[in-house]
Amino acid sequence: MNKEILFEIGGEGGSISISRKTDGNIVKYIYHHNEFDPIDDETLINVETEFDSFEEPFQIINLQYSWYNLYIQVVHEDYRDYIIQNLIGKLNKKNIRMDDLYWSISRLEETLKIKLTYNINERFWSFQENHIDEL
């Protein structure tokens, strides 16, 4: 059995991840969510659920959390475009302003390898691929 992390975000006291588990021809996507109290060193939530696609667990995250403001630690290249499209869609749907992303915009751009642009007049987010490789 082979298992690899495809998407992982962290915040104070927990993390959420999606992994791909491969066993022969069988592929499952594992949603894992844990939260703990760092003061008491006690686990409060520890959920692990299997899905048949990456999109199913990602939409749980996308609908329930402001994941773009958390610490994105892993974005697998195979799912980067899907994650970017969902990011842009969520920012525009929720009318998130540039000020709202002040602390996380550079981390999003670096992790997703994009340049985010906010049109103040139209209140609309877009992105460009970051084609600058290592200098």
Backbone as a printed PyTorch tensor [residue, N CA C, xyz], in Angstrom:
tensor([[[  0.8490,  -1.1750,   0.0000],
         [  0.0000,   0.0000,   0.0000],
         [  0.8940,   1.2370,   0.0000]],

        [[  0.5450,   2.2080,  -0.8410],
         [  1.2770,   3.4540,  -0.9710],
         [  0.3510,   4.5930,  -0.5450]],

        [[  0.8630,   5.5230,   0.2760],
         [  0.0540,   6.6480,   0.7290],
         [  0.8630,   7.9230,   0.5770]],

        [[  0.2340,   8.9550,  -0.0460],
         [  0.9140,  10.2410,  -0.1930],
         [ -0.0550,  11.3760,   0.1010]],

        [[  0.4590,  12.4340,   0.7080],
         [ -0.3500,  13.6060,   1.0250],
         [ -0.4900,  14.4480,  -0.2360]],

        [[ -1.7420,  14.8200,  -0.5520],
         [ -2.0370,  15.6200,  -1.7340],
         [ -2.3140,  17.0760,  -1.3900]],

        [[ -2.9160,  17.3020,  -0.2430],
         [ -3.2780,  18.6480,   0.1940],
         [ -3.2650,  18.6550,   1.7150]],

        [[ -2.6020,  19.6520,   2.2820],
         [ -2.5600,  19.7320,   3.7370],
         [ -2.5280,  21.1900,   4.1640]],

        [[ -3.3820,  21.5000,   5.1300],
         [ -3.4020,  22.8290,   5.7280],
         [ -3.3180,  22.6760,   7.2370]],

        [[ -2.7310,  23.6580,   7.8630],
         [ -2.6100,  23.6350,   9.3080],
         [ -2.9970,  24.9730,   9.8800]],

        [[ -3.3140,  24.9490,  11.1260],
         [ -3.6450,  26.1520,  11.8730],
         [ -3.2700,  25.9040,  13.3140]],

        [[ -3.5350,  26.8730,  14.1340],
         [ -3.2270,  26.6900,  15.5500],
         [ -4.0800,  25.5550,  16.0990]],

        [[ -3.4300,  24.5200,  16.5430],
         [ -4.1360,  23.4330,  17.1970],
         [ -4.7030,  22.3540,  16.2960]],

        [[ -4.2740,  22.2760,  15.0350],
         [ -4.8080,  21.1990,  14.2250],
         [ -4.3740,  21.2480,  12.7800]],

        [[ -4.8490,  20.2580,  12.0380],
         [ -4.5460,  20.1980,  10.6090],
         [ -5.6540,  19.4410,   9.8930]],

        [[ -5.7040,  19.6770,   8.5750],
         [ -6.6350,  18.9810,   7.7020],
         [ -5.8290,  18.5360,   6.4870]],

        [[ -6.0120,  17.2940,   6.0910],
         [ -5.2660,  16.8130,   4.9300],
         [ -6.1120,  15.8720,   4.0920]],

        [[ -5.6870,  15.7610,   2.8390],
         [ -6.2470,  14.7690,   1.9260],
         [ -5.0580,  13.9610,   1.4130]],

        [[ -5.1300,  12.6570,   1.5890],
         [ -4.0810,  11.7590,   1.1150],
         [ -4.6630,  10.8090,   0.0870]],

        [[ -3.7920,  10.2770,  -0.7410],
         [ -4.1930,   9.2540,  -1.7090],
         [ -3.5520,   7.9460,  -1.2700]],

        [[ -4.3940,   6.9390,  -1.0970],
         [ -3.9290,   5.6170,  -0.7020],
         [ -4.1410,   4.6850,  -1.8790]],

        [[ -3.0630,   4.0570,  -2.3350],
         [ -3.1220,   3.1560,  -3.4750],
         [ -2.7260,   1.7580,  -3.0280]],

        [[ -3.5790,   0.8040,  -3.3600],
         [ -3.3040,  -0.5950,  -3.0520],
         [ -3.6460,  -1.3910,  -4.3150]],

        [[ -2.6320,  -1.6200,  -5.1310],
         [ -2.8670,  -2.2680,  -6.4250],
         [ -3.6290,  -1.3240,  -7.3320]],

        [[ -4.7910,  -1.7610,  -7.8150],
         [ -5.6310,  -0.9260,  -8.6790],
         [ -6.6500,  -0.1000,  -7.9050]],

        [[ -6.6760,  -0.2710,  -6.5990],
         [ -7.6560,   0.4370,  -5.7690],
         [ -7.0460,   1.7410,  -5.2660]],

        [[ -7.7510,   2.8510,  -5.5390],
         [ -7.3000,   4.1740,  -5.0940],
         [ -8.3830,   4.7750,  -4.2160]],

        [[ -8.0020,   5.2170,  -3.0400],
         [ -8.9180,   5.8810,  -2.1120],
         [ -8.2920,   7.2050,  -1.6930]],

        [[ -9.1450,   8.1600,  -1.4090],
         [ -8.7150,   9.4740,  -0.9360],
         [ -9.1500,   9.6100,   0.5160]],

        [[ -8.1930,   9.9160,   1.3550],
         [ -8.4250,   9.9440,   2.7960],
         [ -8.4730,  11.3850,   3.2840]],

        [[ -9.6160,  11.7680,   3.8490],
         [ -9.7840,  13.0670,   4.4960],
         [ -9.4230,  12.8690,   5.9610]],

        [[ -8.4850,  13.6650,   6.4590],
         [ -8.0800,  13.5620,   7.8560],
         [ -8.1170,  14.9470,   8.4810]],

        [[ -8.8190,  15.0440,   9.5940],
         [ -8.9720,  16.3070,  10.3160],
         [ -8.6870,  16.0290,  11.7810]],

        [[ -7.7230,  16.7810,  12.3220],
         [ -7.4690,  16.6400,  13.7540],
         [ -7.3080,  18.0060,  14.3920]],

        [[ -7.7620,  18.0940,  15.6060],
         [ -7.5910,  19.3010,  16.4050],
         [ -7.1770,  18.8580,  17.7970]],

        [[ -6.3200,  19.6610,  18.3990],
         [ -5.9120,  19.3420,  19.7620],
         [ -5.7400,  20.6290,  20.5460]],

        [[ -5.7670,  20.4820,  21.8550],
         [ -5.5690,  21.6030,  22.7690],
         [ -4.1030,  21.5950,  23.1750]],

        [[ -3.2990,  22.5530,  22.6760],
         [ -1.8690,  22.5370,  22.9660],
         [ -1.5440,  22.7370,  24.4490]],

        [[ -2.4560,  23.3190,  25.1890],
         [ -2.2090,  23.5310,  26.6180],
         [ -2.3860,  22.2230,  27.3860]],

        [[ -3.4700,  21.5130,  27.0860],
         [ -3.7360,  20.2510,  27.7720],
         [ -3.1330,  19.0560,  27.0480]],

        [[ -2.5710,  19.2840,  25.8430],
         [ -2.0090,  18.2130,  25.0170],
         [ -3.0260,  17.0810,  24.8410]],

        [[ -4.2540,  17.4780,  24.5330],
         [ -5.3470,  16.5210,  24.4080],
         [ -5.9890,  16.6390,  23.0310]],

        [[ -6.2040,  15.5190,  22.3770],
         [ -6.8690,  15.5130,  21.0790],
         [ -8.3640,  15.7130,  21.2730]],

        [[ -8.9130,  16.7150,  20.5600],
         [-10.3360,  17.0020,  20.6580],
         [-11.1200,  16.3850,  19.5050]],

        [[-10.5180,  16.4020,  18.3070],
         [-11.1520,  15.8410,  17.1230],
         [-10.1110,  15.0440,  16.3610]],

        [[-10.4890,  13.8750,  15.9070],
         [ -9.6170,  13.0800,  15.0570],
         [-10.5120,  12.2740,  14.1130]],

        [[-10.7320,  12.8150,  12.9110],
         [-11.6440,  12.2200,  11.9390],
         [-10.8470,  11.7550,  10.7290]],

        [[-11.1410,  10.5570,  10.2670],
         [-10.5360,  10.0500,   9.0390],
         [-11.6280,   9.3400,   8.2460]],

        [[-11.8470,   9.8200,   7.0040],
         [-12.9090,   9.2850,   6.1650],
         [-12.3680,   9.0140,   4.7720]],

        [[-12.7870,   7.9080,   4.1600],
         [-12.3560,   7.5400,   2.8070],
         [-13.3640,   8.0150,   1.7670]],

        [[-12.8310,   8.4310,   0.6170],
         [-13.6450,   8.8600,  -0.5190],
         [-13.0940,   8.2430,  -1.7910]],

        [[-13.8970,   8.2940,  -2.8490],
         [-13.4910,   7.7420,  -4.1370],
         [-12.8330,   8.7660,  -5.0530]],

        [[-12.8640,  10.0400,  -4.6720],
         [-12.2490,  11.0760,  -5.4950],
         [-11.6120,  12.1370,  -4.5980]],

        [[-10.7130,  12.9100,  -5.1640],
         [-10.0850,  14.0240,  -4.4490],
         [-11.1050,  15.1460,  -4.2290]],

        [[-11.9730,  15.3550,  -5.2020],
         [-12.9080,  16.4670,  -5.1650],
         [-13.8690,  16.3840,  -3.9780]],

        [[-14.2950,  15.1930,  -3.6040],
         [-15.2480,  15.0530,  -2.4940],
         [-14.6880,  15.5930,  -1.1740]],

        [[-13.5400,  15.1400,  -0.7110],
         [-13.0300,  15.6910,   0.5510],
         [-12.5980,  17.1550,   0.4160]],

        [[-12.1160,  17.5470,  -0.7820],
         [-11.7200,  18.9460,  -0.9290],
         [-12.9280,  19.8630,  -0.7770]],

        [[-14.0770,  19.4530,  -1.3080],
         [-15.2670,  20.2990,  -1.1850],
         [-15.7550,  20.3920,   0.2520]],

        [[-15.5130,  19.3870,   1.0710],
         [-15.8100,  19.4970,   2.5070],
         [-14.9930,  20.6390,   3.0960]],

        [[-13.7150,  20.6490,   2.7790],
         [-12.8170,  21.7000,   3.2700],
         [-13.2410,  23.0510,   2.7060]],

        [[-13.4910,  23.1050,   1.4120],
         [-13.8180,  24.3600,   0.7300],
         [-15.1130,  24.9730,   1.2530]],

        [[-16.0830,  24.1570,   1.5790],
         [-17.3680,  24.6620,   2.0640],
         [-17.3590,  25.0190,   3.5450]],

        [[-16.5510,  24.3330,   4.3450],
         [-16.6070,  24.5250,   5.7920],
         [-15.5520,  25.4730,   6.3550]],

        [[-14.4850,  25.7160,   5.6210],
         [-13.3650,  26.4570,   6.1930],
         [-12.8930,  27.5870,   5.2770]],

        [[-12.3340,  28.5980,   5.8900],
         [-11.6190,  29.6520,   5.1630],
         [-10.1790,  29.1830,   5.0210]],

        [[ -9.9900,  28.1050,   4.2870],
         [ -8.6990,  27.4240,   4.2030],
         [ -7.6170,  28.3110,   3.6170]],

        [[ -7.9860,  29.2830,   2.8190],
         [ -7.0160,  30.1920,   2.2160],
         [ -6.3210,  31.0670,   3.2560]],

        [[ -6.8950,  31.1730,   4.4590],
         [ -6.2670,  31.9350,   5.5410],
         [ -5.4560,  31.0540,   6.4880]],

        [[ -5.4550,  29.7600,   6.2610],
         [ -4.6790,  28.8430,   7.0860],
         [ -3.3140,  28.6280,   6.4410]],

        [[ -2.4990,  27.8120,   7.0580],
         [ -1.1520,  27.5570,   6.5540],
         [ -1.1700,  26.3710,   5.5990]],

        [[ -1.1530,  26.6700,   4.3140],
         [ -1.1310,  25.6010,   3.3160],
         [  0.2810,  25.0400,   3.2880]],

        [[  0.3910,  23.7610,   3.5990],
         [  1.6980,  23.1220,   3.6980],
         [  2.0210,  22.2530,   2.4970]],

        [[  1.0020,  21.6120,   1.9170],
         [  1.2240,  20.7100,   0.7860],
         [  0.1340,  20.9300,  -0.2620]],

        [[  0.5590,  21.0850,  -1.5060],
         [ -0.3420,  21.0860,  -2.6520],
         [  0.3220,  20.2120,  -3.7100]],

        [[ -0.2560,  19.0530,  -3.9590],
         [  0.2850,  18.1360,  -4.9600],
         [  0.0570,  18.7270,  -6.3420]],

        [[  1.0410,  18.6270,  -7.1930],
         [  0.9870,  19.2140,  -8.5350],
         [ -0.2140,  18.7170,  -9.3450]],

        [[ -0.6180,  17.4710,  -9.1630],
         [ -1.7520,  16.9160,  -9.9170],
         [ -3.0730,  17.6300,  -9.6090]],

        [[ -3.1680,  18.2740,  -8.4450],
         [ -4.4180,  18.8920,  -8.0100],
         [ -4.3110,  20.4130,  -7.8730]],

        [[ -3.1750,  20.9570,  -8.2380],
         [ -2.9260,  22.3940,  -8.0860],
         [ -3.9380,  23.2260,  -8.8700]],

        [[ -4.1940,  22.9010, -10.1300],
         [ -5.1480,  23.6780, -10.9380],
         [ -6.5440,  23.6530, -10.3270]],

        [[ -6.9700,  22.4940,  -9.8660],
         [ -8.2890,  22.3640,  -9.2390],
         [ -8.3710,  23.2330,  -7.9820]],

        [[ -7.3290,  23.2150,  -7.1790],
         [ -7.2980,  24.0060,  -5.9510],
         [ -7.2960,  25.4960,  -6.2750]],

        [[ -6.5250,  25.9050,  -7.2790],
         [ -6.4950,  27.3200,  -7.6810],
         [ -7.8770,  27.7760,  -8.1350]],

        [[ -8.5350,  26.9970,  -8.9780],
         [ -9.8680,  27.3760,  -9.4610],
         [-10.8570,  27.5100,  -8.3010]],

        [[-10.7630,  26.6190,  -7.3260],
         [-11.6450,  26.7060,  -6.1680],
         [-11.2950,  27.9050,  -5.2880]],

        [[-10.0190,  28.2170,  -5.1910],
         [ -9.5980,  29.4000,  -4.4340],
         [-10.1900,  30.6610,  -5.0560]],

        [[ -9.9910,  30.8510,  -6.3640],
         [-10.4940,  32.0400,  -7.0550],
         [-12.0200,  32.1020,  -6.9420]],

        [[-12.6730,  30.9780,  -7.1430],
         [-14.1290,  30.9340,  -7.0200],
         [-14.6150,  31.3300,  -5.6390]],

        [[-13.9430,  30.8270,  -4.6070],
         [-14.3610,  31.1320,  -3.2420],
         [-14.0960,  32.5890,  -2.8880]],

        [[-12.9420,  33.1090,  -3.2880],
         [-12.6240,  34.5140,  -3.0000],
         [-13.6530,  35.4340,  -3.6450]],

        [[-14.0350,  35.1430,  -4.8750],
         [-15.0130,  35.9790,  -5.5790],
         [-16.4240,  35.7980,  -5.0250]],

        [[-16.7990,  34.5820,  -4.7220],
         [-18.1410,  34.3180,  -4.1910],
         [-18.3450,  34.9730,  -2.8290]],

        [[-17.3070,  34.9130,  -1.9990],
         [-17.3980,  35.4680,  -0.6440],
         [-17.0470,  36.9570,  -0.5940]],

        [[-16.7390,  37.5540,  -1.7560],
         [-16.3410,  38.9610,  -1.8260],
         [-15.1830,  39.2790,  -0.8770]],

        [[-14.2000,  38.3990,  -0.8610],
         [-13.0160,  38.6020,  -0.0310],
         [-12.1920,  39.7300,  -0.6510]],

        [[-11.8280,  40.6930,   0.1740],
         [-11.0410,  41.8330,  -0.3080],
         [ -9.5580,  41.5700,  -0.0950]],

        [[ -8.7490,  42.3840,  -0.7280],
         [ -7.2930,  42.2780,  -0.6010],
         [ -6.8780,  42.3710,   0.8660]],

        [[ -7.5060,  43.2560,   1.6200],
         [ -7.1780,  43.4220,   3.0460],
         [ -7.4120,  42.1370,   3.8350]],

        [[ -8.4170,  41.3770,   3.4290],
         [ -8.7600,  40.1400,   4.1330],
         [ -7.6980,  39.0580,   3.9730]],

        [[ -6.8740,  39.1840,   2.9280],
         [ -5.8260,  38.1960,   2.6660],
         [ -4.4290,  38.7240,   3.0030]],

        [[ -4.3760,  39.8500,   3.6810],
         [ -3.0970,  40.5060,   3.9280],
         [ -2.0260,  39.5470,   4.4530]],

        [[ -2.3820,  38.7040,   5.4190],
         [ -1.3930,  37.8250,   6.0560],
         [ -1.1140,  36.5600,   5.2640]],

        [[ -1.9780,  36.1980,   4.3420],
         [ -1.8090,  34.9100,   3.6730],
         [ -1.5390,  34.9840,   2.1700]],

        [[ -1.6410,  36.1510,   1.5690],
         [ -1.5370,  36.2370,   0.1060],
         [ -0.1730,  35.7730,  -0.4030]],

        [[  0.9050,  36.1750,   0.2310],
         [  2.2300,  35.7670,  -0.2630],
         [  2.4410,  34.2660,  -0.1030]],

        [[  1.9170,  33.6990,   0.9570],
         [  2.0370,  32.2530,   1.1660],
         [  1.2190,  31.4880,   0.1180]],

        [[  0.0100,  31.9840,  -0.1950],
         [ -0.8100,  31.3600,  -1.2340],
         [ -0.0930,  31.4050,  -2.5750]],

        [[  0.4440,  32.5660,  -2.9090],
         [  1.1340,  32.7210,  -4.1860],
         [  2.3480,  31.7980,  -4.2810]],

        [[  3.1020,  31.7210,  -3.2130],
         [  4.3000,  30.8770,  -3.2180],
         [  3.9400,  29.3950,  -3.3230]],

        [[  2.9910,  28.9590,  -2.5210],
         [  2.6190,  27.5480,  -2.4880],
         [  1.9460,  27.1010,  -3.7820]],

        [[  1.0760,  27.9510,  -4.3310],
         [  0.3350,  27.5950,  -5.5370],
         [  1.0580,  27.9970,  -6.8260]],

        [[  2.1680,  28.7070,  -6.6910],
         [  2.9870,  29.1480,  -7.8330],
         [  2.1830,  30.0220,  -8.7900]],

        [[  1.4950,  31.0150,  -8.1920],
         [  0.6910,  31.9450,  -8.9700],
         [  0.9030,  33.3610,  -8.4540]],

        [[  0.4070,  34.3210,  -9.2110],
         [  0.3460,  35.7100,  -8.7860],
         [ -1.1220,  36.0820,  -8.7380]],

        [[ -1.6300,  36.4060,  -7.5360],
         [ -3.0230,  36.7910,  -7.3750],
         [ -3.1860,  38.2780,  -7.6640]],

        [[ -4.2770,  38.6130,  -8.3180],
         [ -4.5780,  40.0040,  -8.6500],
         [ -6.0100,  40.3060,  -8.2260]],

        [[ -6.1720,  41.4640,  -7.5750],
         [ -7.5040,  41.8890,  -7.1540],
         [ -7.8530,  43.1890,  -7.8520]],

        [[ -8.9500,  43.1810,  -8.6000],
         [ -9.4360,  44.3850,  -9.2610],
         [-10.3680,  45.0950,  -8.2870]],

        [[ -9.9060,  46.2160,  -7.7370],
         [-10.6540,  46.9400,  -6.7060],
         [-11.9860,  47.4480,  -7.2460]],

        [[-11.9930,  47.9670,  -8.4670],
         [-13.2260,  48.5290,  -9.0410],
         [-14.2960,  47.4710,  -9.2640]],

        [[-13.8980,  46.3310,  -9.7720],
         [-14.8570,  45.2620, -10.0580],
         [-15.0070,  44.2790,  -8.9020]],

        [[-14.1510,  44.4240,  -7.8940],
         [-14.1480,  43.5020,  -6.7450],
         [-14.0790,  42.0570,  -7.2180]],

        [[-13.0200,  41.7800,  -7.9730],
         [-12.8850,  40.4850,  -8.6220],
         [-11.4440,  40.0100,  -8.5570]],

        [[-11.2510,  38.7390,  -8.1820],
         [ -9.9340,  38.1070,  -8.1140],
         [ -9.6370,  37.3690,  -9.4070]],

        [[ -8.3810,  37.3770,  -9.7900],
         [ -7.8960,  36.5540, -10.8890],
         [ -6.4720,  36.1350, -10.5400]],

        [[ -5.8630,  35.3510, -11.4090],
         [ -4.4960,  34.9070, -11.1420],
         [ -3.7420,  34.7470, -12.4430]],

        [[ -2.4450,  34.7410, -12.3170],
         [ -1.5620,  34.4330, -13.4310],
         [ -0.5830,  33.3790, -12.9390]],

        [[ -0.2300,  32.4860, -13.8460],
         [  0.7880,  31.4850, -13.5150],
         [  2.0960,  32.2100, -13.2280]],

        [[  2.8030,  31.7440, -12.2580],
         [  4.1210,  32.3010, -11.9400],
         [  5.1530,  31.4930, -12.7000]],

        [[  5.6430,  32.0470, -13.7830],
         [  6.5950,  31.3310, -14.6420],
         [  8.0390,  31.5560, -14.2430]],

        [[  8.2350,  32.2330, -13.1330],
         [  9.6090,  32.4880, -12.7080],
         [ 10.0740,  31.2800, -11.9130]],

        [[ 10.9580,  30.5290, -12.5170],
         [ 11.5600,  29.3910, -11.8270],
         [ 12.7470,  29.8950, -11.0320]],

        [[ 13.4840,  28.9890, -10.4960],
         [ 14.6520,  29.3790,  -9.7220],
         [ 15.6190,  30.1820, -10.5800]],

        [[ 16.0840,  31.2670, -10.0210],
         [ 17.0170,  32.1270, -10.7620],
         [ 18.4290,  31.6410, -10.5990]]])
